[in-house]
Amino acid sequence: MKAVLQRVSEARVVVDGQTVGEIAQGLLVLLCAEKGDTEAVGQKMLDKILKLRVFYDEAGKMNRSVTDVNGGLLVVSQFTLAADTSSGTRPSFTSAAPADEGRRLYDAFVTQAKAQHPQVQTGIFGADMKVHLVNDGPVTIPITIIGA
């Protein structure tokens, strides 16, 4: 499973002109399920995201997690994180989980996130989404979890 985290001061997802998910300070989580991923992998990813210290403390060090700062999570499915660009000029997405499995794993991740964190918003799986964000820093961190 892959994720790209962006520390944001605000972010929202728009589908068909309507805002479907929105947070203030927190993390935008672009999430990709890959072939072979499981719900346990998703839980391990969520644990990492909730504990990752990417927010500044009073001394100016990245020493606080999204949980510590009571920040939001905006979780957006993004199968293109599975892109393989090693050959040619057209990315291949063959390592991405099939759509039905990707949706199941995404939904499980969101369910787990909502059970463990008070502020969780989402995009719509498979929709054409417009993601608006103010990247704070900027701080952008890729995470890959293999197995669990």
C-alpha positions in Angstrom: 0.0 0.0 0.0 1.2 3.4 -0.9 0.3 6.8 0.5 1.5 10.4 -0.1 0.9 12.6 2.9 0.7 16.4 2.5 0.6 18.5 5.6 -2.1 21.1 4.9 -3.5 24.2 6.5 -6.7 23.4 4.6 -7.9 21.0 1.9 -11.1 20.0 0.2 -12.3 17.6 -2.5 -14.8 18.6 -5.1 -16.9 16.2 -7.2 -19.2 17.5 -9.9 -18.9 21.0 -8.4 -19.8 19.9 -4.9 -17.4 19.8 -1.9 -17.6 16.2 -0.6 -14.8 16.3 2.0 -13.0 19.2 3.7 -10.5 19.7 6.6 -8.7 22.6 8.2 -5.2 21.9 9.5 -4.2 18.2 9.1 -3.1 15.7 6.5 -4.2 15.1 3.0 -3.7 11.3 2.5 -3.5 10.1 -1.1 -4.0 6.4 -0.8 -3.3 3.5 -3.3 -4.0 -0.1 -2.6 -1.8 -2.5 -4.6 -2.1 -6.2 -5.5 -1.6 -8.3 -2.5 -2.5 -5.7 0.0 -4.7 -6.6 3.0 -6.7 -4.9 5.7 -3.8 -5.6 8.0 -1.5 -3.6 5.7 -4.1 -0.8 5.7 -4.1 -0.8 9.5 -0.3 -0.6 9.6 -0.4 2.3 7.2 -3.0 4.1 9.3 -1.0 3.5 12.5 2.0 5.1 10.8 0.0 8.1 9.5 -1.6 8.8 12.9 1.7 8.6 14.7 4.0 10.3 12.2 5.5 13.5 13.7 5.2 16.1 10.9 3.8 19.0 12.8 5.9 21.5 14.7 6.1 21.7 18.5 6.7 25.0 20.4 10.5 24.6 19.8 10.0 24.5 16.1 10.8 20.8 15.7 8.6 18.3 13.8 7.6 16.5 16.9 3.8 16.3 16.8 1.5 14.0 15.1 -1.9 14.7 13.4 -3.4 13.2 16.6 -1.4 15.5 18.8 -2.5 18.7 17.0 -6.2 17.5 16.7 -5.8 17.8 12.9 -8.1 16.3 10.2 -7.4 13.6 7.8 -8.7 13.9 4.2 -8.4 10.5 2.6 -8.4 10.4 -1.2 -8.1 7.3 -3.3 -5.3 7.6 -5.9 -4.5 4.5 -7.9 -1.9 6.4 -9.9 0.6 6.1 -7.0 1.1 2.6 -8.3 2.6 4.0 -11.6 5.6 2.2 -13.0 7.5 4.6 -15.3 10.6 2.4 -15.8 9.8 1.6 -19.4 8.7 4.0 -22.1 6.8 7.2 -21.6 3.4 5.9 -20.6 3.0 4.8 -17.0 1.8 1.3 -16.2 -0.6 0.7 -13.3 -0.5 -3.0 -13.3 0.6 -3.2 -9.7 -2.5 -1.3 -8.5 -5.2 -3.5 -6.9 -8.2 -4.2 -9.2 -10.9 -1.7 -8.8 -13.2 -3.8 -6.7 -10.4 -4.9 -4.3 -9.0 -1.3 -4.2 -12.5 0.0 -3.2 -12.8 -2.7 -0.5 -9.4 -1.9 0.9 -10.0 1.9 0.7 -13.3 1.5 2.5 -11.7 -0.6 5.2 -9.0 2.0 5.7 -11.6 4.8 6.0 -13.6 2.7 8.4 -10.5 2.1 10.5 -9.5 5.7 10.4 -13.0 6.9 11.5 -12.8 4.5 14.4 -9.4 5.7 15.6 -9.4 9.5 14.7 -12.2 12.0 15.3 -11.8 14.1 12.1 -11.9 12.0 8.9 -13.2 13.2 5.6 -13.0 11.5 2.2 -13.2 11.9 -1.5 -15.3 9.5 -3.6 -13.6 6.3 -4.7 -13.3 6.2 -8.5 -14.8 9.7 -9.1 -13.2 12.5 -11.1 -12.1 14.6 -8.2 -10.7 18.1 -7.9 -8.4 18.3 -4.9 -7.8 21.8 -3.5 -5.1 22.2 -0.8 -2.8 24.7 0.9 0.3 22.7 1.5 1.9 23.8 4.8 5.6 23.9 4.6 5.5 22.4 2.1 5.7 19.0 3.8 5.1 16.0 1.5 5.9 12.5 2.6 5.6 9.2 0.6 5.0 6.0 2.6 5.0 2.4 1.4 3.9 -0.5 3.6 4.6 -4.0 2.3 3.0 -6.9 4.1 1.8 -6.7 7.7 
